[in-house]
Amino acid sequence: MAKPVTTAVPGHKTSKRPRKEHDAELLFCCMDVLQIDHGKLMRDEPLLYRELQGVCTLCLNKQECSLDLAGGFDAIRWDEWWLYCPNSAMLTTIGALQKCRHPAHYSSANAFSHLRLSKE
């Protein structure tokens, strides 16, 4: 039976909905904390997006994760997050990559079309 739980993340809406044992809601809360754009990730990397959800739903550390998210991931817990979260390395990488903005002149291969290899 699904139990109503509150998933609380500081600065985000509180979700009061029945949460099942195999739910990836904690993944989405963690993505919010890391400022990862869910829609962009789902569009650009659908298989990775589903893989992250699958890993989260099967994780045995949901209680610890839920408590840390509710507590706002203070500096001490944030440093230990990677020890128990199987998605931590990938989420950290995705967050860093999404925050990286390439200059406009590097945004397409057409920017390099004027370069030619010499035929010698």
GIPE-V731444 format. One record per backbone hydrogen bond with DSSP energy under -1.0 kcal/mol. CO is the residue of the C=O (numbers start at 1). NH is the residue of the N-H. If there is no record, write none. Layout:
BEGIN
co & nh
CO & NH
CO & NH
END
This chain:
BEGIN
co & nh
3 & 19
7 & 15
9 & 12
15 & 7
17 & 5
24 & 28
25 & 29
26 & 30
27 & 31
28 & 32
29 & 33
30 & 34
31 & 36
32 & 35
37 & 41
38 & 42
39 & 43
40 & 44
41 & 45
45 & 49
46 & 50
47 & 51
48 & 52
49 & 53
50 & 54
51 & 55
52 & 56
53 & 57
54 & 58
56 & 59
61 & 65
62 & 66
63 & 67
64 & 68
65 & 69
66 & 70
67 & 71
68 & 73
74 & 78
75 & 79
77 & 81
80 & 83
81 & 84
81 & 85
85 & 88
87 & 91
88 & 92
89 & 93
90 & 94
91 & 95
92 & 96
93 & 97
94 & 98
95 & 99
96 & 100
103 & 106
104 & 107
108 & 111
109 & 112
110 & 113
112 & 115
118 & 120
END
